[in-house]
């Protein structure tokens, strides 16, 4: 995954994104969040790739002011 990500960033000239409809379910120990996203990647050769979907996060709270994402799931449209 990290090699693929590094390869992507080497070819990209810009990335824009939009997050909307964020819903959270926090608790003292962590919680969950879900949101819709739109992602647009512009490559160095001016070609683009668009992605739309929903993401679900689970997070923990190991310290009072620290939130750690423990899982991410996405559903692309």
C-alpha positions as CSV (number, residue, x, y, z in Angstrom):
1,X,0.0,0.0,0.0
2,X,2.7,2.5,0.9
3,X,4.6,1.8,-2.3
4,X,1.4,2.4,-4.3
5,X,0.8,5.6,-2.4
6,X,4.3,6.9,-3.0
7,X,4.0,6.1,-6.7
8,X,0.7,8.0,-6.9
9,X,2.2,11.1,-5.2
10,X,5.1,11.1,-7.6
11,X,2.7,11.4,-10.6
12,X,0.2,13.9,-9.1
13,X,0.2,17.6,-9.5
14,X,-2.9,18.3,-7.3
15,X,-5.5,16.6,-5.1
16,X,-8.8,18.3,-4.1
17,X,-11.4,16.8,-1.9
18,X,-14.7,17.6,-0.3
19,X,-16.2,16.0,2.8
20,X,-19.9,16.4,3.6
21,X,-22.7,15.0,5.7
22,X,-20.4,14.1,8.6
23,X,-22.1,12.1,11.4
24,X,-20.3,11.1,14.5
25,X,-21.0,8.8,17.4
26,X,-18.4,9.8,20.0
27,X,-17.9,8.1,23.4
28,X,-15.4,8.5,26.2
29,X,-13.2,5.7,24.9
30,X,-13.5,6.4,21.2
31,X,-16.4,6.2,18.7
32,X,-17.3,6.2,15.0
33,X,-17.9,8.6,12.2
34,X,-19.3,8.4,8.7
35,X,-19.2,10.9,5.9
36,X,-19.5,11.3,2.1
37,X,-16.5,12.4,0.1
38,X,-15.5,13.6,-3.4
39,X,-11.9,13.3,-4.5
40,X,-10.3,14.7,-7.6
41,X,-6.7,13.8,-8.6
42,X,-5.0,15.8,-11.4
43,X,-1.9,14.1,-12.7
44,X,1.2,15.7,-14.2
45,X,0.0,14.9,-17.7
46,X,-3.2,16.9,-17.0
47,X,-5.4,13.7,-16.9
48,X,-7.8,13.5,-13.9
49,X,-9.4,10.8,-11.8
50,X,-12.6,11.4,-9.8
51,X,-13.8,9.3,-6.9
52,X,-17.0,9.6,-4.9
53,X,-18.1,7.5,-2.0
54,X,-18.8,7.0,1.7
55,X,-16.2,6.4,4.5
56,X,-16.7,4.9,7.9
57,X,-14.1,5.5,10.7
58,X,-13.7,3.9,14.0
59,X,-11.5,5.6,16.5
60,X,-10.1,5.2,20.0
61,X,-9.1,7.8,22.6
62,X,-5.9,6.6,24.2
63,X,-5.3,9.9,26.0
64,X,-7.5,12.9,26.9
65,X,-6.7,15.0,23.8
66,X,-5.6,12.2,21.4
67,X,-7.9,10.5,18.9
68,X,-6.5,7.5,17.0
69,X,-8.2,6.0,13.9
70,X,-8.4,2.3,14.4
71,X,-10.3,1.4,11.2
72,X,-11.3,3.0,7.9
73,X,-13.8,1.5,5.4
74,X,-14.9,3.1,2.2
75,X,-17.6,2.4,-0.3
76,X,-17.0,4.0,-3.7
77,X,-19.8,5.0,-6.0
